[in-house]
């Protein structure tokens, strides 16, 4: 692989500690279920990533650059190439009152955001709460088993893969077309009402320009014209037929009355 390549890959990620291995992440749904970490909100299957640009931990980025499509790999990653060593200075003490002002109910293990930093509550005592702002995997040795299942080729497929990576919803419903200096992306209905799309589209534009082509990116919203419903057409046809029938009946009755009137006049004469 080369820096900037877009790939789809599958993996198992394990924490190695005291001779034991604990799965903490995977793209394989059955394995997640077996190991008790299945998340029903997660979409399992090969994941889209851009290789060698610092979006993955250093150890994995380096290994993916050396990997080939279709081959299985296993690598052990030390903390310095994973999520770093633990920093004792990132373990902070906060007052119970301070958390109460932010409407945070302290519970051991609960993730919180304080001053725009994400941490995990490790201790709760009367008046004091200890929060660890280290990454949960800091100081851990990791083991990855992975395989690159596809190197994405072709500009249209690359754009689609970037949408999958940065947005992830209804990817097959985006219509992508490239014309000269324009990349035209017709949006599905979900984007019109999804606040997440507002954020995702800027990431998509940046990634397209950096890893596909430096072209104009145009997002197109289509609102189809309103079509007359079939039922309304049928009702209208039936109504017209009834009106025509009624008019014919009225005309016939008027004709009969006129004939009767003429006969009556003749008899009087």
Buried (B, 14 or more C-beta within 10 A) or exposed (E): BEEEBBBBBBBBBBBBEEEEEEBBBBBBBEBBEEBEBBEEEEEBEBBBBBBBBEEBBBBBBBBBEEBEEEEEBEBEBEBEBBBBEBEEEBBBEBEBEEBEEEEBEBEEEBEBEBEEEEBBBEEBEEEEBBBBBBBBBBBBBBBBBBBBBBBBEEBEBBBBBBBBBBBEBBBEEBEBEBEEEEBBBBBBEBBEEBEEBEEBBEBBBEBBBEBBBEBEBEBEEEEEEEEEEEEEEEEEEEEEEEEEEEEEEEEEEEEEEEEEEEEEEEEEE
